[in-house]
Amino acid sequence: LVVIAATLGAGDSFPRMLQRAGLASSDIVQVLDLVGGQIKPGTIPPGTRFAIRLGARTSPAQPRPLEELTFRPRFDLALHVKRSSGGLALATNAIAVDSAPMRIRGIVGGSLYRSARAAGAPPSAVQDYLRTIDDHMGFEEIAPGDEFDLVFANRRAADGEQQAGDLIYAGVVRANKPVLQLLRWGKDGAFYSPQGMAEGSQETTGFLGSPVNGRITSNFGARRHPILGYVRMHAGVDFGAGFGAPIYAATDGRVSIAGWHGGHGNYVRLDHGGGIGTGYAHMSRIAVSSGMNVRRGQVIGYVGSTGLSTGPHLHYEMYRNGRTVNPLSMTSITQRAT
Ligand SMILES: [Zn+2]
């Protein structure tokens, strides 16, 4: 008898793996036929482990016959091919799976990462939580006595296997009251507060997807600056647009800056309340003045190339509590309960 433990590699195929394990071609054909009635062999994920038992050769020239093959092609399914007097036969074993999401709550002070990991939350869910909170709140606002409250997708199989998934809820609790409640929603997987979701359904309080008629030429994040030549944080999103194209207020607000502003050139900053602001740089001409109230979609200036700019474009930025955040991460103003 020969017992083999095999793992399906990335880019590997199920029949090739069986061949390498020493199965006879006739056995491989039978296995594919049996297994193919349950799953598409091409869908077996890389990393799947196989327990293979081969019997004694009937003659030295013959390959060993397959006696037993066990593997788990899906989280909720185990397959077992076994030789009996009538030849190879397949037994399927459906594994019960509990898909209830998992919730973790505890005191922030130092224990977040440990508590989350102890509950089986994957590091990616913890990182997701920290990033999401940071996008909406700022770590400096979190007090040591605050509680984290997070929910992530989770699957537990009856045989004890656990498969943790994405973060689906991120909250911060202070004195038993939620300070921040964010729910993952929609195809893009962005997080929204309940208030933000309600506002998102009213067009007037959402942000324009694009404050200018143009396409994105540079995203928010680290990049090599085209003029300064070294890598620095690009604190906004660039839209390529024709010289003189109108620039619209992303949402209702009050003009807090309108004028020359260093590398921003001709610049307009709008204050939208709730600590949220938007900035519009490199304008050829400014169409508003400081202190004015503007409506969403109102023209506030025109595309140009003033300040540190290599050509006509809109450098669009968003501020939360004075710090730049990715403007595309926010689709509506999210008010926080106090
Ligand atoms: Zn820019």
Residues whose N, C-alpha, C, O or C-beta is under 5 A from the ligand:
A	BS01	ZN	G236 V237 D238 H315
